[in-house]
Amino acid sequence: MGRGYLTEEEKANRPKVTWPLLKRIFSYLKPYWFQMALVLLCIAASSTLTLLPSILTGKIIDEGLIGRDLNKLIFYIVLSLAVTLGGNLIGVARSYFNTWIAQHITFDIRNSMYRHLQQMSQRFFTSNNQGDIITRMTSDIDGVQRVISDTFANILSNSITLVIALIAMYQKSPILATIGLVIVPLFALPTRKAGETRWELTRESQECSDEINGMLNETLSVSGQLLVKLFGKEDTEYEKYRDVNRRMIKLNIRESMAGRWFFVVISTFSSIGPMLLYLVGGILMMRYDSSLTVGDITVLVALLGRMYGPVNQLLSVQVDWVRSMAMFTRIFEYLDMPVEIENPKMPLAPNEARGEVQFINVAFSYDPEREILRDINFKLEEGHSVAIVGPSGSGKSTLVNLIPRLYDVKAGRVSFDGNDVRRYDLHWLRSHIGVVSQETYLFNGTIRENLLYAKPDATEAELIEACKKANIYDMIEKQENGLETMVGNRGLKLSGGEKQRLAIARVLLKDPALLIFDEATSALDSISENKIQEAIEPIIKTRTSILIAHRLSTVLAADEILVIKDGVIAERGQHKELVAKGGVYTELYETQFKKALETEAALAAENEKKPE
């Protein structure tokens, strides 16, 4: 049973229904006006035909049975069956057209939403909850489909059914029709009240079920079980589980019994209506209205029974309407978000790229109150490399994210090959910049599929060459399936170092003019770090490169070192002169680089002592 009432949260967040909102909603229906016309025609026809058998029942009783006319009896029975079949067939056609329209409209909305989200800046994805984004793309749009296929169609169908039923009832007996009109809503109200009770119990039961699932996930997982055992909490956890489980059983019993009482109430009220019509109809027929027949009373009772469902649904239409408007409002809220990083109206897209980068008086902030970068000035010539070092949170990654326009500067400009990056076609600009980040993302597929994401038409020789340059081919050769080896969800079947080297191979296949390594070796063990370093060092000698690094050998391989602190370039130059200054770089050298060197030396010495 669906919810027949609004929750407190839904009441508080009830959307404001305006003409522009309705106009925008109906704009999605406009391309399918012909199919909509067919649906309306089918609704009118099926609503009429489904009521005719109830009306023909009076003819069957009066003219066929009471009149003892076998021909008429057979005729009305056959006609009733034919009308029922016709109504059902038209109902199937209505359902098809309705579903077709709903599916195509949701298809259009999904495409619009996905295209719009793809154009949103990195800020959007870092600021918004990922689950909320997915919900808008899935549940909310699926809800729109239900609105179109169910809510709108049900409102029309139920309204037409009620109008036709009332017209037919008033033609038979205005008095009995009026009684039916008055009592039907009174019978529907207990249905809503019982529905509210059952929904509340169902909600509590679901919350209890979620609590149980949470406990099971925490205490029966590998890590959870280990923690429980080490702290000797088996009995404590059992008591907690037993208490929640007992509460769940009580709620289930209450919910089940509420359902039983609900059906008792409904069946009782459903019987009162027909009995009342039989009583009043009998009195009228026997004492006041000789023209009223048994068949007429039977028709009126049958039509009254057919009115229960439509009235019930129309009483809940406000709830469905509010929820429908809320879904559309949530979808439009995302669709109306401005695209922060837009393609220029007349974009540049040269045939070649050199990879030269220049920052000119660049300032950037995620919000006005906190400036991340300010007065950044430096130039990276074609074929050269620069290392960017600095304390955590100093703005290193933010700085390189400005080059492919994941964000736009607040002041100053970033140029690529002599032109402001905001003048280039976005696809062209990003196709000539390769980034290997600390958090490597691999798709759940094969090694080949992940590599081909960079260059779909790459040959076998190109794939192998890229893997060799990235120092990953030896590992691939040892796999039973080679390049067809599955990497698992997010690359979980590979080690951290293997994922990073595969990411480097993927970027090399892209063959960008500028390479950016953003902490590509952080959070890895020394062996993995060395293998990645062996892959990176030859690459940066031949390509324009930017390296954000915490490893001294990487820093030393660069042509220039930029030291970022508190969003500004605090120092710049070569390793020896920066160490001699006794500033920020010297502090980093003493606390970070030097310690790493000592660890590497100790590991190397230990390896030399091991027998061959």
C-alpha positions as CSV (number, residue, x, y, z in Angstrom):
1,M,0.0,0.0,0.0
2,G,1.4,3.4,-0.9
3,R,1.5,6.3,1.5
4,G,-1.7,8.2,1.5
5,Y,-0.5,11.2,3.5
6,L,2.5,13.6,3.7
7,T,5.2,13.2,6.3
8,E,6.2,16.2,8.5
9,E,9.3,16.7,6.4
10,E,7.3,16.6,3.1
11,K,4.9,19.2,4.6
12,A,7.7,21.5,5.7
13,N,9.5,21.2,2.3
14,R,6.3,21.4,0.1
15,P,7.4,23.0,-3.2
16,K,5.7,26.2,-4.4
17,V,3.7,25.3,-7.5
18,T,3.9,28.2,-10.0
19,W,2.8,28.6,-13.6
20,P,6.5,28.7,-14.9
21,L,7.1,25.3,-13.0
22,L,4.0,23.7,-14.6
23,K,4.8,25.1,-18.0
24,R,8.3,23.7,-17.7
25,I,7.0,20.3,-16.7
26,F,4.5,20.2,-19.6
27,S,7.3,21.2,-22.0
28,Y,8.6,17.7,-21.7
29,L,5.2,16.4,-22.9
30,K,5.0,18.7,-25.9
31,P,7.1,16.5,-28.3
32,Y,4.8,13.6,-27.6
33,W,1.4,15.5,-28.0
34,F,0.1,12.9,-30.5
35,Q,0.8,10.0,-28.2
36,M,-0.8,12.0,-25.3
37,A,-3.9,12.5,-27.4
38,L,-4.1,8.8,-28.0
39,V,-3.8,8.2,-24.3
40,L,-6.6,10.6,-23.5
41,L,-8.8,8.9,-26.1
42,C,-8.0,5.5,-24.7
43,I,-8.7,6.7,-21.1
44,A,-12.1,8.1,-22.1
45,A,-13.0,4.9,-24.0
46,S,-11.8,2.4,-21.5
47,S,-13.4,4.3,-18.5
48,T,-16.7,4.2,-20.4
49,L,-16.5,0.6,-21.5
50,T,-15.4,-0.7,-18.1
51,L,-18.6,0.8,-16.6
52,L,-21.0,-0.6,-19.3
53,P,-21.1,-4.2,-17.9
54,S,-22.4,-2.8,-14.6
55,I,-25.1,-1.0,-16.5
56,L,-25.9,-4.0,-18.7
57,T,-26.4,-6.1,-15.5
58,G,-29.7,-4.2,-15.0
59,K,-30.8,-5.2,-18.5
60,I,-29.8,-8.8,-17.9
61,I,-31.9,-8.9,-14.7
62,D,-34.9,-7.0,-15.8
63,E,-35.3,-8.0,-19.4
64,G,-33.5,-11.3,-19.4
65,L,-34.2,-13.0,-16.1
66,I,-37.3,-11.3,-14.8
67,G,-38.7,-10.8,-18.3
68,R,-37.9,-14.5,-19.1
69,D,-36.5,-13.5,-22.5
70,L,-33.7,-15.9,-23.4
71,N,-32.7,-14.1,-26.6
72,K,-32.2,-10.8,-24.7
73,L,-30.5,-12.6,-21.9
74,I,-27.9,-14.1,-24.3
75,F,-27.6,-10.9,-26.2
76,Y,-26.8,-8.8,-23.1
77,I,-24.5,-11.4,-21.7
78,V,-22.5,-11.5,-25.0
79,L,-22.6,-7.7,-25.3
80,S,-21.3,-7.4,-21.7
81,L,-18.5,-9.8,-22.4
82,A,-17.6,-8.0,-25.7
83,V,-17.6,-4.7,-23.9
84,T,-15.4,-6.0,-21.1
85,L,-12.9,-7.5,-23.7
86,G,-13.0,-4.2,-25.6
87,G,-12.3,-2.2,-22.5
88,N,-9.5,-4.4,-21.5
89,L,-7.9,-4.3,-24.9
90,I,-8.1,-0.5,-25.0
91,G,-6.7,-0.5,-21.5
92,V,-3.7,-2.4,-22.8
93,A,-3.2,0.1,-25.6
94,R,-3.5,2.9,-23.0
95,S,-0.9,1.3,-20.8
96,Y,1.5,0.9,-23.8
97,F,1.2,4.5,-25.0
98,N,1.4,5.7,-21.4
99,T,4.5,3.7,-20.7
100,W,6.0,4.7,-24.0
101,I,5.6,8.4,-23.2
102,A,6.9,8.0,-19.7
103,Q,10.0,6.1,-20.8
104,H,10.8,8.6,-23.6
105,I,10.4,11.6,-21.3
106,T,12.6,10.1,-18.6
107,F,15.1,9.2,-21.4
108,D,15.1,12.9,-22.4
109,I,15.5,14.1,-18.7
110,R,18.2,11.5,-18.0
111,N,20.2,12.6,-21.0
112,S,19.8,16.3,-20.2
113,M,20.8,15.7,-16.6
114,Y,23.8,13.5,-17.5
115,R,25.1,16.0,-20.1
116,H,24.6,18.9,-17.6
117,L,26.5,17.0,-14.8
118,Q,29.3,16.2,-17.2
119,Q,29.8,20.0,-17.8
120,M,29.8,20.9,-14.1
121,S,33.2,21.9,-12.6
122,Q,35.2,19.9,-10.1
123,R,33.9,22.3,-7.4
124,F,30.4,20.8,-7.9
125,F,31.6,17.2,-7.3
126,T,33.7,18.1,-4.3
127,S,31.0,20.3,-2.7
128,N,28.0,18.0,-3.2
129,N,27.3,14.6,-1.7
130,Q,27.9,11.8,-4.3
131,G,24.9,9.9,-3.0
132,D,22.6,12.9,-3.6
133,I,23.9,13.3,-7.1
134,I,23.2,9.6,-7.9
135,T,19.8,9.9,-6.3
136,R,18.8,12.8,-8.5
137,M,19.9,10.8,-11.6
138,T,18.1,7.6,-10.6
139,S,15.4,7.6,-7.9
140,D,14.1,11.1,-8.7
141,I,14.0,10.6,-12.4
142,D,12.4,7.2,-11.9
143,G,9.8,8.9,-9.7
144,V,9.1,11.3,-12.6
145,Q,8.4,8.3,-14.8
146,R,5.9,7.0,-12.2
147,V,4.3,10.5,-12.1
148,I,3.7,10.5,-15.9
149,S,2.7,6.8,-16.2
150,D,0.6,6.6,-13.1
151,T,-0.4,9.9,-11.4
152,F,-1.5,11.9,-14.4
153,A,-3.2,9.0,-16.0
154,N,-4.9,7.9,-12.8
155,I,-6.3,11.4,-12.2
156,L,-7.8,11.5,-15.6
157,S,-9.0,7.9,-15.5
158,N,-10.6,8.1,-12.1
159,S,-12.2,11.5,-12.8
160,I,-13.8,10.2,-16.0
161,T,-14.9,7.0,-14.3
162,L,-16.6,9.0,-11.5
163,V,-18.3,11.4,-13.9
164,I,-19.7,8.6,-16.0
165,A,-20.8,6.6,-13.0
166,L,-22.6,9.5,-11.4
167,I,-24.3,10.4,-14.7
168,A,-25.5,6.8,-15.1
169,M,-26.6,6.7,-11.4
170,Y,-28.6,9.9,-11.6
171,Q,-30.3,8.6,-14.8
172,K,-31.5,5.6,-12.8
173,S,-32.5,7.3,-9.5
174,P,-31.5,10.8,-8.4
175,I,-32.2,9.9,-4.8
176,L,-30.1,6.8,-4.7
177,A,-27.4,8.5,-6.7
178,T,-27.2,11.4,-4.1
179,I,-27.0,8.9,-1.2
180,G,-24.1,7.2,-3.1
181,L,-22.4,10.5,-3.7
182,V,-22.6,11.4,0.0
183,I,-21.5,8.1,1.6
184,V,-18.6,7.1,-0.8
185,P,-16.1,9.7,0.7
186,L,-17.2,8.7,4.2
187,F,-16.2,5.1,3.5
188,A,-12.9,6.2,1.9
189,L,-11.7,8.2,5.0
190,P,-11.2,5.1,7.2
191,T,-9.0,3.7,4.4
192,R,-6.7,6.7,4.7
193,K,-6.5,6.5,8.5
194,A,-5.7,2.8,8.4
195,G,-3.1,3.5,5.7
196,E,-1.4,6.2,7.9
197,T,-1.2,3.7,10.8
198,R,0.2,0.9,8.7
199,W,2.7,3.3,7.1
200,E,3.9,4.5,10.5
201,L,4.4,1.0,11.7
202,T,6.2,0.1,8.4
203,R,8.5,3.1,8.8
204,E,9.4,2.1,12.4
205,S,9.9,-1.5,11.3
206,Q,12.2,-0.4,8.5
207,E,14.3,1.8,10.9
208,C,14.6,-1.2,13.2
209,S,15.6,-3.4,10.2
210,D,18.3,-0.8,9.2
211,E,19.6,-0.8,12.8
212,I,19.9,-4.6,12.7
213,N,21.6,-4.6,9.4
214,G,24.0,-2.0,10.7
215,M,24.9,-4.1,13.7
216,L,25.4,-7.2,11.5
217,N,27.7,-5.3,9.1
218,E,29.7,-3.9,12.0
219,T,30.0,-7.0,14.2
220,L,30.1,-9.8,11.6
221,S,32.6,-8.2,9.3
222,V,36.3,-9.4,9.4
223,S,37.5,-6.2,11.2
224,G,34.4,-6.0,13.4
225,Q,34.6,-9.6,14.6
226,L,38.3,-9.1,15.4
227,L,37.5,-6.0,17.5
228,V,34.7,-7.8,19.3
229,K,36.9,-10.8,20.2
230,L,39.9,-8.7,21.2
231,F,37.8,-6.6,23.6
232,G,35.7,-9.6,24.8
233,K,32.4,-8.0,23.8
234,E,30.6,-11.1,22.5
235,D,28.0,-11.1,25.3
236,T,27.5,-7.3,25.1
237,E,26.9,-7.4,21.3
238,Y,24.6,-10.4,21.7
239,E,22.4,-8.5,24.3
240,K,22.2,-5.4,22.0
241,Y,21.2,-7.6,19.0
242,R,18.6,-9.5,21.1
243,D,17.0,-6.3,22.3
244,V,16.7,-4.9,18.7
245,N,15.5,-8.2,17.4
246,R,12.7,-8.3,20.1
247,R,11.6,-4.8,19.1
248,M,11.5,-5.8,15.5
249,I,9.3,-8.8,16.3
250,K,6.8,-6.7,18.2
251,L,6.6,-4.2,15.4
252,N,6.0,-6.9,12.8
253,I,3.2,-8.4,14.9
254,R,1.5,-4.9,15.3
255,E,1.9,-4.3,11.5
256,S,0.4,-7.6,10.7
257,M,-2.6,-7.1,13.0
258,A,-3.1,-3.6,11.8
259,G,-3.5,-5.0,8.4
260,R,-6.1,-7.5,9.6
261,W,-8.1,-4.8,11.4
262,F,-7.8,-2.6,8.3
263,F,-9.4,-5.3,6.1
264,V,-12.1,-5.9,8.6
265,V,-13.0,-2.1,8.6
266,I,-12.9,-1.9,4.8
267,S,-14.9,-5.0,4.2
268,T,-17.5,-3.8,6.7
269,F,-17.8,-0.3,5.3
270,S,-17.9,-1.7,1.8
271,S,-20.9,-3.8,2.7
272,I,-22.8,-1.0,4.4
273,G,-23.0,1.1,1.2
274,P,-24.7,-1.6,-1.0
275,M,-27.0,-2.6,1.9
276,L,-28.1,1.0,2.3
277,L,-28.9,1.3,-1.4
278,Y,-30.8,-2.0,-1.3
279,L,-32.8,-0.8,1.7
280,V,-33.6,2.7,0.4
281,G,-34.1,1.4,-3.2
282,G,-36.5,-1.3,-1.9
283,I,-38.5,1.2,0.0
284,L,-38.7,3.5,-3.0
285,M,-39.6,0.7,-5.4
286,M,-42.2,-0.8,-3.1
287,R,-43.9,2.3,-1.9
288,Y,-43.0,5.5,-3.8
289,D,-41.5,4.8,-7.3
290,S,-43.0,1.9,-9.2
291,S,-40.8,2.7,-12.2
292,L,-37.6,1.7,-10.3
293,T,-36.8,-1.9,-11.0
294,V,-34.6,-4.6,-9.4
295,G,-32.2,-4.3,-12.3
296,D,-31.9,-0.5,-11.6
297,I,-31.1,-1.0,-8.0
298,T,-28.5,-3.7,-8.9
299,V,-26.9,-1.3,-11.4
300,L,-26.7,1.4,-8.8
301,V,-25.1,-1.0,-6.3
302,A,-22.6,-2.1,-8.9
303,L,-21.7,1.5,-9.9
304,L,-21.3,2.4,-6.3
305,G,-18.8,-0.4,-5.8
306,R,-16.9,0.8,-8.9
307,M,-16.6,4.3,-7.3
308,Y,-14.7,3.2,-4.2
309,G,-11.4,2.9,-5.9
310,P,-11.4,6.1,-7.9
311,V,-12.6,8.2,-4.9
312,N,-9.9,6.7,-2.7
313,Q,-7.2,7.5,-5.2
314,L,-8.6,11.0,-5.9
315,L,-8.6,11.7,-2.1
316,S,-4.9,11.0,-2.1
317,V,-4.2,13.0,-5.3
318,Q,-2.9,16.0,-3.3
319,V,-0.2,13.8,-1.7
320,D,0.8,12.4,-5.1
321,W,0.8,15.9,-6.6
322,V,3.0,17.3,-3.9
323,R,5.5,14.5,-4.2
324,S,5.5,14.8,-8.0
325,M,6.2,18.5,-7.8
326,A,8.9,17.9,-5.3
327,M,10.7,15.5,-7.6
328,F,10.5,17.9,-10.6
329,T,11.7,20.7,-8.3
330,R,14.8,18.6,-7.2
331,I,15.6,17.7,-10.8
332,F,15.2,21.3,-12.1
333,E,17.4,22.5,-9.1
334,Y,20.3,20.6,-10.6
335,L,19.5,21.4,-14.2
336,D,19.4,25.1,-13.3
337,M,22.8,25.1,-11.7
338,P,25.1,27.3,-13.8
339,V,28.0,25.7,-15.7
340,E,31.0,27.3,-14.1
341,I,33.6,26.1,-16.6
342,E,32.2,26.9,-20.0
343,N,33.6,26.5,-23.5
344,P,34.3,29.9,-25.1
345,K,32.0,30.9,-28.0
346,M,34.9,31.0,-30.5
347,P,37.4,28.4,-29.0
348,L,41.0,27.9,-30.1
349,A,42.0,24.4,-31.2
350,P,45.4,24.5,-32.9
351,N,46.7,21.5,-34.7
352,E,49.6,21.0,-32.3
353,A,50.5,21.8,-28.7
354,R,53.9,22.5,-27.2
355,G,52.9,22.3,-23.5
356,E,54.4,25.6,-22.5
357,V,52.7,26.9,-19.3
358,Q,52.7,30.4,-17.6
359,F,51.1,31.7,-14.5
360,I,50.6,35.5,-14.4
361,N,49.5,37.1,-11.1
362,V,47.2,34.1,-10.4
363,A,44.9,34.1,-7.4
364,F,42.3,31.5,-6.5
365,S,39.9,30.7,-3.7
366,Y,37.1,28.1,-3.2
367,D,35.2,30.7,-1.2
368,P,35.6,34.4,-0.6
369,E,36.7,34.0,3.0
370,R,39.7,31.8,2.4
371,E,42.2,32.5,-0.3
372,I,44.1,29.4,-1.5
373,L,46.6,30.9,-4.0
374,R,47.7,34.5,-4.6
375,D,50.2,36.3,-6.8
376,I,51.5,33.1,-8.5
377,N,54.0,33.9,-11.3
378,F,56.2,31.4,-13.1
379,K,56.8,30.1,-16.6
380,L,57.5,26.5,-17.8
381,E,59.2,26.3,-21.1
382,E,58.6,23.5,-23.7
383,G,60.6,20.4,-22.9
384,H,61.5,21.5,-19.3
385,S,60.2,20.4,-16.0
386,V,59.4,22.0,-12.7
387,A,58.9,20.4,-9.2
388,I,56.4,21.9,-6.8
389,V,57.0,21.2,-3.2
390,G,55.5,22.5,0.0
391,P,53.7,21.6,3.3
392,S,50.4,19.8,3.1
393,G,47.5,22.1,2.3
394,S,49.7,24.8,0.8
395,G,47.8,24.8,-2.6
396,K,50.0,22.6,-4.8
397,S,47.3,20.4,-6.3
398,T,45.0,23.4,-6.6
399,L,47.7,25.1,-8.7
400,V,48.0,22.3,-11.3
401,N,44.2,21.9,-11.4
402,L,43.9,25.4,-12.9
403,I,45.8,24.3,-16.0
404,P,43.2,21.9,-17.5
405,R,40.5,24.2,-16.1
406,L,39.1,21.9,-13.5
407,Y,38.7,25.3,-11.8
408,D,39.1,28.8,-13.1
409,V,41.3,31.5,-11.6
410,K,39.7,34.3,-9.6
411,A,42.4,36.8,-10.7
412,G,45.3,36.8,-13.2
413,R,45.5,34.2,-15.9
414,V,47.0,30.8,-16.7
415,S,48.3,30.5,-20.3
416,F,49.0,27.4,-22.3
417,D,51.3,27.8,-25.4
418,G,50.9,31.6,-25.0
419,N,47.1,31.8,-24.8
420,D,44.8,32.1,-21.8
421,V,43.5,28.6,-21.1
422,R,39.9,30.0,-21.1
423,R,40.3,30.7,-24.8
424,Y,40.8,27.1,-25.8
425,D,38.3,24.4,-26.6
426,L,38.0,22.5,-23.4
427,H,38.2,19.1,-25.1
428,W,41.3,20.2,-27.0
429,L,43.0,21.6,-23.9
430,R,42.4,18.6,-21.8
431,S,43.4,16.2,-24.5
432,H,46.9,17.7,-24.5
433,I,47.4,17.5,-20.7
434,G,48.0,14.3,-18.9
435,V,47.6,14.0,-15.2
436,V,48.7,11.1,-12.9
437,S,47.2,11.8,-9.5
438,Q,47.7,10.3,-6.1
439,E,44.2,8.7,-6.2
440,T,44.4,6.5,-9.2
441,Y,41.0,5.5,-10.7
442,L,40.7,2.3,-12.7
443,F,37.4,1.0,-14.2
444,N,36.2,-2.5,-13.4
445,G,37.5,-4.1,-16.5
446,T,40.6,-5.5,-18.1
447,I,44.1,-3.9,-18.2
448,R,43.6,-3.4,-22.0
449,E,40.2,-1.7,-21.5
450,N,41.7,0.7,-19.0
451,L,44.5,1.5,-21.3
452,L,42.3,2.0,-24.3
453,Y,40.3,4.6,-22.4
454,A,43.1,7.0,-23.3
455,K,43.4,5.9,-26.9
456,P,40.6,3.7,-28.2
457,D,42.4,2.9,-31.5
458,A,45.8,2.1,-29.9
459,T,47.6,-0.9,-31.5
460,E,49.0,-3.8,-29.6
461,A,52.5,-2.5,-30.1
462,E,51.5,0.9,-28.7
463,L,50.0,-0.7,-25.6
464,I,53.1,-2.8,-24.9
465,E,55.4,0.2,-25.5
466,A,53.5,2.4,-23.1
467,C,53.5,-0.4,-20.5
468,K,57.2,-0.9,-20.8
469,K,57.9,2.9,-20.4
470,A,55.7,2.8,-17.3
471,N,57.7,-0.1,-15.9
472,I,54.5,-2.3,-15.7
473,Y,54.9,-4.7,-18.6
474,D,57.0,-7.3,-16.6
475,M,54.0,-7.7,-14.2
476,I,51.5,-8.0,-17.1
477,E,53.6,-10.7,-18.8
478,K,53.5,-12.8,-15.7
479,Q,49.7,-12.8,-15.6
480,E,47.9,-15.7,-17.2
481,N,45.6,-13.5,-19.3
482,G,48.2,-10.7,-19.9
483,L,46.4,-7.5,-21.0
484,E,43.1,-9.3,-20.6
485,T,43.6,-9.5,-16.8
486,M,40.7,-8.1,-14.8
487,V,41.8,-5.3,-12.5
488,G,38.7,-5.5,-10.2
489,N,36.5,-2.7,-9.0
490,R,38.6,0.5,-8.8
491,G,41.6,-1.7,-9.5
492,L,41.4,-3.6,-6.2
493,K,43.1,-6.7,-7.7
494,L,46.3,-4.7,-8.2
495,S,48.7,-3.3,-5.7
496,G,48.9,0.5,-5.2
497,G,52.2,0.6,-7.1
498,E,50.8,-1.4,-10.0
499,K,47.7,0.8,-10.3
500,Q,50.0,3.9,-10.4
501,R,52.2,2.5,-13.1
502,L,49.1,1.4,-15.1
503,A,47.9,5.0,-14.8
504,I,51.2,6.3,-16.1
505,A,51.0,3.9,-19.1
506,R,47.4,5.2,-19.7
507,V,48.6,8.8,-19.7
508,L,51.6,7.9,-22.0
509,L,49.1,6.4,-24.5
510,K,47.3,9.7,-24.5
511,D,50.6,11.3,-25.6
512,P,50.0,14.8,-24.0
513,A,52.1,17.8,-24.6
514,L,52.2,18.5,-20.8
515,L,52.5,15.8,-18.1
516,I,51.5,16.5,-14.5
517,F,52.5,14.1,-11.7
518,D,50.5,15.0,-8.6
519,E,52.0,13.1,-5.7
520,A,52.1,10.0,-7.9
521,T,54.3,8.0,-5.4
522,S,52.9,9.1,-2.1
523,A,51.4,6.5,0.3
524,L,53.3,3.6,-1.4
525,D,55.9,1.3,-0.1
526,S,59.6,1.9,-1.0
527,I,59.8,-0.9,-3.6
528,S,56.6,0.3,-5.4
529,E,57.9,3.9,-5.1
530,N,61.3,2.9,-6.7
531,K,59.6,1.2,-9.7
532,I,57.4,4.3,-10.3
533,Q,60.4,6.6,-9.9
534,E,62.2,4.5,-12.5
535,A,59.3,5.0,-14.9
536,I,58.9,8.8,-14.2
537,E,62.5,10.0,-14.5
538,P,63.1,9.0,-18.2
539,I,59.7,10.5,-19.1
540,I,60.3,14.0,-17.6
541,K,63.6,14.3,-19.5
542,T,61.8,14.2,-22.8
543,R,58.5,15.9,-22.0
544,T,57.2,19.2,-20.5
545,S,56.4,18.1,-17.0
546,I,55.1,19.4,-13.6
547,L,55.9,17.3,-10.6
548,I,54.3,17.6,-7.2
549,A,56.6,15.4,-5.1
550,H,57.7,14.4,-1.7
551,R,60.7,12.3,-2.9
552,L,64.0,14.1,-3.3
553,S,65.2,12.2,-6.4
554,T,62.1,13.3,-8.2
555,V,62.6,16.9,-7.1
556,L,66.3,16.8,-8.2
557,A,65.3,15.5,-11.7
558,A,63.4,18.8,-12.3
559,D,64.9,21.8,-14.0
560,E,63.5,24.2,-11.3
561,I,61.9,23.8,-7.9
562,L,59.0,26.0,-6.7
563,V,58.3,26.0,-3.0
564,I,54.7,26.8,-2.1
565,K,53.7,27.9,1.4
566,D,50.4,29.5,2.4
567,G,49.3,29.9,-1.2
568,V,52.3,31.8,-2.5
569,I,55.7,30.9,-4.1
570,A,57.9,31.3,-1.0
571,E,61.1,30.2,-2.7
572,R,62.3,29.0,-6.1
573,G,65.6,27.8,-7.6
574,Q,67.9,24.7,-7.6
575,H,68.2,22.2,-4.8
576,K,71.6,23.4,-3.4
577,E,70.8,27.1,-3.3
578,L,67.4,26.4,-1.7
579,V,69.0,24.3,1.0
580,A,71.6,27.0,1.7
581,K,68.9,29.6,2.2
582,G,67.8,28.0,5.4
583,G,64.1,28.7,4.6
584,V,61.0,26.6,3.9
585,Y,62.8,24.3,1.5
586,T,65.5,23.6,4.1
587,E,62.9,22.7,6.6
588,L,61.2,20.3,4.1
589,Y,64.6,18.8,3.3
590,E,65.4,18.1,7.0
591,T,62.0,16.8,7.9
592,Q,60.9,15.0,4.7
593,F,63.5,14.5,2.0
594,K,66.5,13.7,4.2
595,K,64.5,11.2,6.2
596,A,63.4,9.5,3.0
597,L,67.0,9.3,1.7
598,E,68.2,7.7,5.0
599,T,65.4,5.1,4.8
600,E,66.3,4.3,1.2
601,A,70.0,4.0,2.1
602,A,69.2,1.7,5.0
603,L,67.1,-0.5,2.7
604,A,69.8,-0.6,0.1
605,A,72.4,-1.6,2.7
606,E,70.1,-4.3,4.0
607,N,69.6,-5.7,0.5
608,E,73.3,-5.8,-0.1
609,K,73.8,-8.0,3.0
610,K,71.3,-10.6,1.8
611,P,73.0,-13.6,0.2
612,E,72.4,-14.1,-3.5
